[in-house]
Amino acid sequence: MEENILFIGSGFSFHNMGRFDFTGSTREDSMNNAFQEGLIALVCGALDQASRWQAFAEWEKIPSARYCHPREEHLLPLHICAGLSDDPDIKVFDDFIAGKRATAFLWE
């Protein structure tokens, strides 16, 4: 019997609590932008499986990774979702939340 199963990863692509801006302003943050662009390239790029998994294992090498994720628990759901698919994902969200750029992805 074939079943359709939905997995939802509930992390966040920016999680440096001390750097959020809850005043409603949106300012460019070059370190955050560098990480978001690196993350997009990793999960949406046309890497072969071995290269993709090596890059996920070395996620801290993405520019400004530890600035955006001082602790990794809010990024790890992305690893789980990526592990459930052999294909690159689709970026479905790229906007600002609490003054910081954030991205979200979908695997079909």
C-alpha positions in Angstrom: 0.0 0.0 0.0 1.4 3.4 -1.0 0.8 6.3 1.4 1.4 10.0 1.2 3.1 11.4 4.2 3.7 15.1 5.0 6.8 16.1 6.9 7.0 19.7 8.2 10.4 21.1 9.4 9.7 23.8 11.9 13.1 25.5 12.2 14.0 29.0 11.2 16.7 30.2 8.8 17.8 33.0 11.2 17.9 32.4 14.9 20.3 34.8 16.6 17.9 36.1 19.2 20.1 39.0 20.2 20.0 40.3 16.6 16.3 40.3 15.9 14.7 43.8 15.7 11.2 43.7 17.2 10.6 47.5 16.5 9.1 46.8 13.0 12.1 48.1 11.1 13.8 46.2 8.3 17.5 46.8 7.8 19.8 45.0 5.5 22.2 42.8 7.3 25.1 41.7 5.1 26.0 38.8 7.4 22.5 37.5 7.4 22.2 38.0 3.6 25.5 36.0 3.1 24.1 33.1 5.1 20.7 33.1 3.4 22.3 33.1 0.0 24.6 30.3 1.0 21.7 28.3 2.4 19.7 28.9 -0.8 22.6 27.7 -2.9 23.0 24.5 -0.8 19.3 23.4 -0.7 18.2 24.7 -4.2 21.5 24.1 -6.1 22.2 21.4 -8.6 24.7 19.5 -6.5 25.2 15.8 -6.8 24.1 13.8 -3.7 27.6 13.3 -2.3 28.5 17.0 -2.6 25.1 18.0 -1.1 25.5 15.8 1.9 29.1 16.9 2.5 27.9 20.6 2.4 25.1 19.8 4.8 27.5 18.1 7.2 29.8 21.2 6.9 26.9 23.8 7.1 29.1 25.9 9.5 31.2 26.8 6.5 28.4 28.8 4.9 29.4 32.4 5.4 28.1 33.8 8.7 26.6 30.5 9.7 27.3 30.9 13.5 26.2 34.5 13.4 22.8 33.4 12.1 22.7 30.2 14.2 24.7 30.4 17.4 23.1 27.1 18.2 22.0 24.7 15.5 18.7 23.3 16.8 16.6 25.6 14.8 18.4 24.7 11.5 18.5 21.0 12.0 14.8 20.4 10.8 16.1 21.6 7.4 18.6 18.8 7.4 15.9 16.3 8.2 13.6 17.5 5.4 16.4 17.6 2.9 17.3 14.0 3.9 13.8 12.9 2.9 14.3 13.8 -0.7 16.9 13.1 -3.4 16.0 16.3 -5.2 16.9 20.0 -4.7 14.1 22.0 -3.1 12.1 25.0 -4.1 12.5 28.4 -2.3 8.9 29.4 -1.3 9.6 32.3 1.1 12.3 35.0 1.2 11.3 38.0 3.2 11.9 39.8 6.6 10.6 38.6 9.9 11.4 40.6 13.1 13.8 42.7 11.0 15.8 39.8 9.7 15.8 38.0 6.3 14.5 34.5 6.5 13.9 31.8 3.8 11.7 28.7 3.6 11.8 25.7 1.3 9.6 23.0 -0.1 10.4 19.5 -1.3 7.8 17.8 -3.5 
